[in-house]
Each structure stands twice: as C-alpha cells, then as structure tokens.
Amino acid sequence: GAFYAMPKVPDGWVEEIIDRGVVVVPGDAFGENGAGYARISYATDTDTLSEAIDIMTAATAAVE
C-alpha cells in the first residue's frame, strides 16, 4: 500500500491548493484518466495533516 488518496476535485482546485502552499499532484500527471483528480499524500504528522485539511477546505469553497 501507499499513503495516497486520489479524490475527484473541482476545476481549478489543484492550482488553488498549490497557491495556498499545499503540494498535490494533478491527476492527469498519471494519464488522461486522471484528469479531474488530485493525488494527495497523507504521509505526515497529524498536526501538518490537520493544517493541510483546513487549507483544502478553504480552497474548495473558493473554487466551487
């Protein structure tokens, strides 16, 4: 197994997340079937993960 999630994300989400300082990989980096998804690693400590989730929540609201 790996410490990744690959959720479906709204248009502009990957760019918004990266602009806010959280690094994710656009799904299309893994081929055309990955378009509209983002690969997120959760291999970090709980505090950092919690902070990233807060940022992702705010970014999601900004692009919807």
HELIX and SHEET records of a PDB file:
HELIX    1   1 TRP A   13  ASP A   19  1                                   7    
HELIX    2   2 GLY A   27  PHE A   30  5                                   4    
HELIX    3   3 GLU A   32  GLY A   34  5                                   3    
HELIX    4   4 THR A   46  VAL A   63  1                                  18    
SHEET    1   A 3 TYR A   4  ALA A   5  0                                        
SHEET    2   A 3 ALA A  38  SER A  41 -1                                        
SHEET    3   A 3 VAL A  25  PRO A  26 -1                                        
END                                                                             
